[in-house]
Structure formats: structure tokens, C-alpha cells
Amino acid sequence: MTVVDAQPTPNPNAMKFTVGVPTTSGSPRTFRSAVEAEADPLARTLFAIPGVVYVFMTADFVSVNKAPTSRWDDILPAATRALEQHFA
């Protein structure tokens, strides 16, 4: 099972997720909308979580931004589950 470590960032609307394996095979990727995320399975899954507004992926982590009116208590479990399943 993949262990996902969620860490807060200085931005209260962003959370950094590390999964212990490479998260991309190449350049960092930025998704500013669900439309931009259509072709990427993980980004598409993350954008399906209500409140997610931005996804950034590098070789070692995934950053998820939420809408200011959304709560991490609602998003964090679903985002963690999505990452665990994607990298299983």
C-alpha cells in the first residue's frame, strides 16, 4: 500500500502530498481547471473532489489547492484516497 503524507504549506489553501514514489515522469505539470486535467487520470480524479481548484505535480510531490470557502476536512480524505489508489 502506498503511504501518502499530507503536509500543510504556507498557503492555507494548498496542501503538499508526498507518496514515496515519483509522481511524474518528466517536467512538472500544472492543471488550473478540470478541463485542463481531462487527459491526466490523477489530476482528473483530484478535480472531481468538490472544492479542488488547482493541481501541481512535480517528480516528488503533488500539490492540491482548494477554494477559499472549502474545508480541508472535506477534501483531505478524498485526495489521500485518490493518491493511494493511483500509486498503488
Stockholm file with secondary structure:
# STOCKHOLM 1.0

chainA/1-88         MTVVDAQPTPNPNAMKFTVGVPTTSGSPRTFRSAVEAEADPLARTLFAIPGVVYVFMTADFVSVNKAPTSRWDDILPAATRALEQHFA
#=GR chainA/1-88 SS CCCCEEEECSSTTEEEEECSSCSCSSSCEEECSTTTTTTCHHHHHHHTSTTEEEEEECSSCEEEEECTTSCHHHHHHHHHHHHHHHTC
#=GC SS_cons        CCCCEEEECSSTTEEEEECSSCSCSSSCEEECSTTTTTTCHHHHHHHTSTTEEEEEECSSCEEEEECTTSCHHHHHHHHHHHHHHHTC
//
